Amino acid sequence: MSPVLNVTATTTELWNPPAITEVWNTKADARNPAPPPYYNSRLEPRNYLNGPLSTNPATRLRQMLARPGIIVAPGICDGISARCAIEAGFDCLYQSGAATTASRLGQPDLAIATLNDFVGAAEMVCGLDPTMPIIADADTGFGGPTMIARTVTKYARAGVAGLHIEDQVQTKRCGHLLGKQVVSREEFVTRIRAAVLARDSITGGSDFVIIGRTDSAQVLGMDEAIARLKLAADAGADVCFIEGVKTQQLLELTVKTLAPKPVLVNVISGGLTPSFTSKDAEAMGAKIIIFSLASCVPMVHAVRAAMKSLKETGTDFSSAQGMGPREFFEVMGLCEAVYLDSKAGGSAFVSI
């Protein structure tokens, strides 16, 4: 029997009233033909080509996807790295699951962090600049279809612009480690459909971006990986993410085969994918490039050096490089906070 997803709205936390019942068949046979590809006229890219960039981060991300130029999203792991990325002038950020797990829990990327860990991190980052599009890792969606729907809802409420859901098993690992296992095509498609259904059920209509990610290239080969991404696109994924693509030729093939669906590529220094630059990726046709560990790996080097220096010299003077408390807090938004307090009539920080 073909796997069937039955989702019935029962709580206002996840679904709009009235209750919505959808039945999707993820495997076609003579009695049970494949459903037509997902289509939502409201989300057509042409609807996002004109006009100023929206202050809504999800709408803004769709505008960026529809317009020329590659989207470059550095991986951030906490408030400090997010502040530094914003200061550097990036117009999109990536909340890496590996970096979030490391920064919040001090643990490796082995399915240790929970939905609440990820959402808590996202709420903090989104609060720094509510107009900034944040693309967030959602691992496998943290469970079955109902849990995936809850994940989408909570990410959207946190202010995230879009998320990616992958086809690894629940006991997943970083996509650039060996020994990965993936679920069936049918289960992967069910995950994407659950995410799309949840997005489309958000009150008032949502521009939240669903990204389908496959880790199957290293396990089952490129043909299977591309086939899975085609299925994800047909199920409603707005962007396709192939993890661990190993050559320029394979990335170009992926882009060509999936066109016009946008393709995301993930670059990690020392990982499975070559160290493409953003210009390289754009020339190959990729629409989004993320650098997952762009903040947390340099952070390890910097903190290691600072701790070593402190241990050896007994002072942190050289590590501070002339940055005092005020200069540090200015990077964290001190001036904006003091201005707001003063404008509201406060006087507590006049002489700060």
Phi, psi and omega per residue, in radians:
M1 nan 2.434 -3.136
S2 -1.215 2.430 3.074
P3 -1.072 2.364 -3.110
V4 -2.216 2.349 3.065
L5 -1.782 2.053 3.044
N6 -1.956 2.076 3.138
V7 -2.160 2.117 3.115
T8 -2.076 2.244 -3.132
A9 -1.223 2.227 3.106
T10 -2.307 -0.269 -3.123
T11 -2.286 2.507 3.125
T12 -1.261 -0.229 3.097
E13 -1.111 -0.621 -3.058
L14 -1.836 -0.650 -2.932
W15 -2.235 2.713 3.046
N16 -1.381 2.507 2.891
P17 -1.293 2.602 -0.048
P18 -1.296 2.975 -3.103
A19 -1.023 2.492 -3.133
I20 -1.967 2.275 3.050
T21 -2.110 2.154 3.120
E22 -2.181 2.431 3.033
V23 -2.158 2.096 -3.141
W24 -2.113 2.303 3.071
N25 -1.762 2.155 -3.030
T26 -1.685 -0.020 3.061
K27 -2.385 2.233 -3.091
A28 -1.568 2.567 2.939
D29 -2.592 -3.058 -3.041
A30 -1.072 -0.630 -3.121
R31 -1.484 -0.336 -2.933
N32 -2.360 1.309 -3.034
P33 -1.107 2.713 -3.135
A34 -1.126 2.467 3.102
P35 -1.209 2.743 3.096
P36 -1.170 2.754 3.097
P37 -1.015 2.556 3.105
Y38 -1.047 2.443 3.063
Y39 -2.580 2.311 3.085
N40 -2.380 1.871 -3.043
S41 -1.058 -0.509 -3.125
R42 -1.141 -0.494 -3.068
L43 -1.695 0.207 3.093
E44 -1.016 2.315 -3.136
P45 -0.932 -0.580 -3.111
R46 -1.085 -0.383 3.131
N47 -1.278 -0.163 -3.057
Y48 -2.035 0.231 -3.056
L49 -1.380 -0.560 -2.982
N50 -1.997 2.835 3.077
G51 1.613 2.930 3.135
P52 -1.204 2.748 3.101
L53 -1.130 2.365 -3.085
S54 -1.257 2.714 3.008
T55 -1.476 -0.181 3.032
N56 -1.400 2.119 -3.014
P57 -1.100 -0.621 3.129
A58 -1.200 -0.772 3.084
T59 -1.098 -0.709 3.128
R60 -1.064 -0.727 3.119
L61 -1.119 -0.717 3.099
R62 -1.119 -0.653 3.081
Q63 -1.103 -0.732 3.133
M64 -1.151 -0.628 3.101
L65 -1.177 -0.613 -3.065
A66 -1.406 -0.339 -3.020
R67 -1.810 2.864 -3.079
P68 -1.079 2.700 3.049
G69 1.778 2.580 3.126
I70 -1.448 2.560 3.080
I71 -1.641 2.100 -3.127
V72 -1.874 2.038 -3.065
A73 -2.144 1.865 3.093
P74 -1.273 2.517 3.084
G75 -1.291 2.256 3.085
I76 -2.015 2.696 -3.064
C77 -2.189 -0.205 -3.123
D78 -2.900 -3.035 -3.115
G79 -1.146 -0.627 -3.130
I80 -1.145 -0.840 -3.130
S81 -1.149 -0.627 3.101
A82 -1.126 -0.771 3.101
R83 -1.040 -0.746 -3.120
C84 -1.159 -0.667 3.120
A85 -1.161 -0.721 3.102
I86 -1.125 -0.753 3.118
E87 -1.051 -0.605 -3.127
A88 -1.285 -0.235 3.058
G89 1.755 0.203 3.087
F90 -1.193 2.536 -3.115
D91 -1.901 0.187 3.044
C92 -2.754 2.468 -3.138
L93 -2.155 2.727 3.124
Y94 -2.115 2.127 3.056
Q95 -1.569 1.746 -3.100
S96 -1.300 2.371 3.075
G97 -1.155 -0.705 3.120
A98 -1.108 -0.794 -3.117
A99 -1.181 -0.665 3.123
T100 -1.151 -0.748 3.111
T101 -1.078 -0.722 -3.137
A102 -1.182 -0.799 -3.031
S103 -1.304 -0.662 -3.089
R104 -1.482 -0.570 -3.016
L105 -2.069 -0.252 -3.061
G106 1.145 0.609 -3.053
Q107 -2.213 2.784 3.089
P108 -1.327 2.912 -3.104
D109 -1.431 1.389 -3.111
L110 -2.320 0.785 3.114
A111 1.053 0.626 -3.129
I112 -1.596 -0.689 -3.141
A113 -1.237 2.565 -3.104
T114 -1.791 3.027 3.055
L115 -0.971 -0.766 -3.119
N116 -1.121 -0.624 3.067
D117 -1.060 -0.814 -3.089
F118 -1.186 -0.752 -3.119
V119 -1.179 -0.694 3.101
G120 -1.041 -0.746 3.100
A121 -1.126 -0.722 -3.111
A122 -1.141 -0.742 3.137
E123 -1.032 -0.724 3.139
M124 -1.136 -0.840 -3.096
V125 -1.143 -0.778 -3.130
C126 -1.104 -0.498 3.130
G127 -1.252 -0.311 -3.130
L128 -1.253 -0.657 3.075
D129 -2.617 1.658 -3.050
P130 -1.089 -0.200 3.111
T131 -1.645 -0.194 -3.066
M132 -1.335 2.138 3.073
P133 -1.176 2.197 3.062
I134 -1.986 2.116 2.986
I135 -1.657 2.204 -3.029
A136 -2.097 2.456 3.028
D137 -1.236 2.312 3.068
A138 -2.131 0.324 3.125
D139 0.864 -2.212 -3.118
T140 -1.615 0.073 -3.062
G141 1.644 -0.068 3.045
F142 1.259 0.362 3.084
G143 2.712 -2.736 3.132
G144 -1.392 -2.981 -3.056
P145 -0.942 -0.745 -3.126
T146 -1.137 -0.700 3.122
M147 -1.218 -0.642 3.090
I148 -1.094 -0.720 3.084
A149 -1.054 -0.733 3.109
R150 -1.117 -0.680 3.117
T151 -1.054 -0.834 3.130
V152 -1.044 -0.795 -3.123
T153 -1.057 -0.790 -3.105
K154 -1.207 -0.672 3.083
Y155 -1.109 -0.782 -3.128
A156 -1.096 -0.732 3.123
R157 -1.138 -0.531 3.134
A158 -1.249 -0.293 -3.129
G159 1.817 0.108 3.112
V160 -1.184 2.518 -3.126
A161 -1.494 -0.508 -3.121
G162 -2.975 2.830 3.126
L163 -2.416 2.842 2.993
H164 -2.089 2.471 3.116
I165 -2.126 2.366 -2.991
E166 -1.953 3.079 -3.098
D167 -1.885 0.310 3.017
Q168 -1.264 2.849 3.021
V169 -1.201 2.926 -3.070
Q170 -1.068 -0.616 3.071
T171 -1.477 1.133 -3.022
K172 -1.407 3.056 3.077
R173 -2.520 2.989 3.056
C174 -0.899 2.403 -3.095
G175 -1.145 -0.172 3.137
H176 -1.876 0.245 2.985
L177 -1.748 2.845 -3.133
L178 -1.523 2.922 3.040
G179 1.424 0.349 -3.119
K180 -1.187 2.626 3.011
Q181 -2.203 2.533 -3.128
V182 -2.170 2.738 3.092
V183 -1.431 3.091 3.125
S184 -1.192 2.841 3.029
R185 -0.951 -0.771 -3.060
E186 -1.074 -0.736 -3.137
E187 -1.197 -0.666 3.099
F188 -1.066 -0.816 -3.137
V189 -1.106 -0.665 3.095
T190 -1.063 -0.700 3.102
R191 -1.066 -0.787 -3.122
I192 -1.142 -0.752 -3.122
R193 -1.125 -0.664 3.091
A194 -1.084 -0.719 3.128
A195 -1.136 -0.747 -3.133
V196 -1.144 -0.760 3.126
L197 -1.060 -0.730 3.118
A198 -1.113 -0.772 3.122
R199 -1.062 -0.781 -3.085
D200 -1.262 -0.188 3.138
S201 -1.700 0.014 3.122
I202 -1.243 2.318 -3.071
T203 -0.948 2.297 3.079
G204 1.500 -0.097 -3.097
G205 1.494 2.291 -3.080
S206 -2.143 2.528 3.053
D207 -1.649 0.151 -3.114
F208 -0.868 2.313 -3.020
V209 -1.670 2.223 3.105
I210 -1.787 2.171 -3.130
I211 -2.005 2.141 3.094
G212 -1.606 2.184 -3.116
R213 -2.038 2.345 3.018
T214 -2.049 2.397 3.050
D215 -1.878 0.281 -2.992
S216 -1.416 -0.210 -3.074
A217 -1.032 -0.714 -3.119
Q218 -1.368 -0.295 -3.068
V219 -1.744 -0.782 -3.013
L220 -2.104 -0.072 3.101
G221 1.762 2.849 -3.062
M222 -1.157 -0.649 -3.136
D223 -1.035 -0.768 3.126
E224 -1.172 -0.691 -3.141
A225 -1.064 -0.797 -3.139
I226 -1.171 -0.676 3.102
A227 -1.066 -0.713 3.130
R228 -1.146 -0.688 3.132
L229 -1.196 -0.586 3.046
K230 -1.086 -0.747 3.113
L231 -1.128 -0.696 3.108
A232 -1.092 -0.733 3.117
A233 -1.097 -0.751 3.115
D234 -1.119 -0.506 3.142
A235 -1.425 -0.123 3.060
G236 2.086 0.040 3.090
A237 -1.096 2.344 -3.122
D238 -1.433 -0.491 -3.098
V239 -2.412 2.569 3.097
C240 -1.934 2.353 -3.041
F241 -2.183 1.943 3.078
I242 -1.778 2.014 -3.080
E243 -1.515 2.415 3.024
G244 1.290 0.471 3.101
V245 -1.164 2.298 -2.868
K246 -1.721 -0.248 -3.108
T247 -2.481 2.826 3.058
Q248 -1.053 -0.738 -3.099
Q249 -1.087 -0.687 -3.131
L250 -1.230 -0.626 3.083
L251 -1.171 -0.755 3.116
E252 -1.083 -0.693 3.099
L253 -1.100 -0.741 3.128
T254 -1.064 -0.833 -3.134
V255 -1.053 -0.808 -3.103
K256 -1.116 -0.748 -3.071
T257 -1.216 -0.610 -3.063
L258 -1.598 -0.152 -3.116
A259 -0.930 2.453 0.154
P260 -1.598 0.217 -3.126
K261 -1.172 2.276 3.131
P262 -1.123 2.565 -3.132
V263 -2.068 2.387 3.093
L264 -1.868 2.405 3.068
V265 -2.165 2.455 -3.098
N266 -1.937 2.133 -3.133
V267 -1.970 2.152 3.076
I268 -2.222 2.131 3.134
S269 -1.011 2.183 -3.102
G270 1.477 0.031 -3.138
G271 -1.572 -2.858 -3.067
L272 -1.294 -0.542 -3.108
T273 -1.559 2.389 3.091
P274 -0.986 2.768 -3.095
S275 -1.368 1.148 3.076
F276 -1.087 2.476 2.954
T277 -1.461 2.953 3.100
S278 -1.098 -0.617 3.097
K279 -1.172 -0.692 3.077
D280 -1.014 -0.875 -3.073
A281 -1.099 -0.689 3.122
E282 -1.126 -0.718 3.122
A283 -1.114 -0.509 3.119
M284 -1.437 -0.132 3.082
G285 1.778 -0.013 3.113
A286 -1.168 2.573 -3.127
K287 -1.750 -0.513 3.115
I288 -2.285 2.378 2.971
I289 -2.193 2.249 3.088
I290 -1.998 2.560 3.078
F291 -2.071 1.524 -2.890
S292 -0.992 -0.722 -3.029
L293 -1.879 0.442 -3.059
A294 -1.123 -0.407 3.136
S295 -1.819 -0.737 -2.982
C296 -1.323 -0.559 3.095
V297 -1.189 -0.863 3.045
P298 -1.028 -0.561 3.117
M299 -1.106 -0.716 3.103
V300 -1.060 -0.800 3.136
H301 -1.070 -0.790 -3.083
A302 -1.164 -0.782 -3.108
V303 -1.225 -0.675 3.064
R304 -1.003 -0.824 -3.128
A305 -1.104 -0.712 -3.136
A306 -1.150 -0.743 3.137
M307 -1.165 -0.680 3.108
K308 -1.104 -0.765 3.135
S309 -1.119 -0.763 3.131
L310 -1.096 -0.732 3.141
K311 -1.105 -0.697 -3.055
E312 -1.433 -0.609 -3.023
T313 -1.824 -0.337 -3.116
G314 1.389 0.211 3.115
T315 -2.580 2.691 3.085
D316 -1.800 0.250 -3.027
F317 -1.018 -0.849 -3.078
S318 -1.206 -0.623 -3.126
S319 -1.172 -0.560 -3.117
A320 -1.182 -0.405 3.105
Q321 0.891 0.668 3.062
G322 1.454 0.010 3.140
M323 -1.533 1.983 3.087
G324 -1.571 -3.129 -3.116
P325 -0.993 -0.765 -3.099
R326 -1.108 -0.767 3.141
E327 -1.091 -0.679 3.110
F328 -1.116 -0.819 -3.110
F329 -1.180 -0.461 3.076
E330 -1.137 -0.624 3.047
V331 -1.118 -0.550 -3.111
M332 -1.517 0.137 3.059
G333 1.700 0.410 -3.111
L334 -1.007 -0.838 -3.066
C335 -1.073 -0.718 3.130
E336 -1.132 -0.703 -3.131
A337 -1.158 -0.745 3.134
V338 -1.145 -0.714 3.125
Y339 -1.082 -0.774 3.136
L340 -1.080 -0.763 3.138
D341 -1.054 -0.777 -3.124
S342 -1.165 -0.746 -3.114
K343 -1.129 -0.553 3.129
A344 -1.374 -0.104 3.139
G345 1.795 0.063 3.122
G346 -1.344 2.781 3.136
S347 -2.364 0.128 -3.046
A348 -1.141 -0.492 -3.021
F349 -2.000 0.376 -3.096
V350 -1.038 -0.700 -3.049
S351 -1.855 0.483 -3.056
I352 -1.170 nan nan
